[in-house]
Amino acid sequence: MRKNFPTYWLLLFLMGTNFVLAQDMQAHFKGIEYKFTEAKGIGFEKGVTRRDPSDVIKVGQTYYVYYTKIPDAQPEYWGAGYWGASVWCAKSEDEGFSWTEVGQMLDVGATGQWDSQAVFTPNILFAAGKYYLYYTGVKPTPGNAKGEFENNNISDITAIGVAVADSPEGPFKRINQTPILKVSVEPEKFDSYRVDDASLLYRNGLYWLYYKGRSLLGGQGGPAHTAMGVAYAKNPEGPYTKFGDEILERSHEVLIWPQGTGVAAFASLSETFEYAPDGIDFMSNKLNAKVDKRAVAPGAFRPDLTHPVVVGEGLQWGISMIPNQHECYLVRFELTLKHR
């Protein structure tokens, strides 16, 4: 078959450019590591769980982070957000070294609603003069005689919703009583059991909602079967259209950010930094830039969430979780050059 030569050589050029970008990114990420310091005010507190921090935004001179909180964590549940969790907020004036807790931003939904059991794993976006708070919700197990949550791997599905406010400190109100992103109806899909961990990005005139998914076919395999997906919308509140396939495997905790003109991610299960020039094709641009000690369920300081950019500065610091037995808590991380 005769080739369209201008198109053919353009494709070869772009493939070569992407390869060089990937090589540069690999060298960059292999030279850095996580460094952790105390986050005063949201650190360890006996009997209290703080976990799953959002990305960090800056409004004026104040930094904000949102997180899952369980004020009276029950030891038998290991602090998991499915039991009694709601979304809280804290603010900082010193780039995240010390924090003041603002209070609860979002409680569980009304009885019978899809988010009436727990709300957790929040994230934040400023757009069109409003603050959008994205969160995961779950309801009590359907058919449970006591109206309790079983955390089974069949019917305890999750969904993603959004609430909106005029201020980063709220009050946040749900846009409506239905999720903006639901699990896929086809059991074989990577996200037929879980959609969770929203992380937002404004790119090419669209709002990109990255999320983690898990399939019903994974059964009791747990987080090991988690992968990252993405959905798109013209407006921050949706409707969102899914890309359809997983875009990064072994990505249990979604962390993405604009890196140069592309998108970088941290794949939590493989403990590697990854990169996609187009924001989607992480799989064929595998960096496998592994770290020795990773951040857990981290959120990054993201200036682009309040001021969209074409070229991103990359990941510098953020807030991470310490899974301390029953009382999880939050710490500050930053990326530093490895000692050689």
Secondary structure, DSSP 4 states (H G I P E B T S, - for coil): ----HHHHHHHHHHHHHHHHHHHHHHHHHHTEEEEEEE-BTSS--TT-EEE----BEEETTEEEEEEEEETT--GGGTT-TTTT-EEEEEEESSTTSB-EEEEEEE----TTSTTSSEEEEEEEEEETTEEEEEEEEE-SPTT-TT------SSS---EEEEEEESSTT---EES-SS-SB---SSTTSTTSSEEEEEEEEEETTEEEEEEEEE-GGGGGGGGGG-EEEEEEESSTT---EE--S-SEES-SS--EEEEETEEEEEETTTTEEEEETTSS--GGG---EE-SS--EEEEEB-GGGTS--SSEE---EEEEEE--TTS-EEEEEEEEEPP-
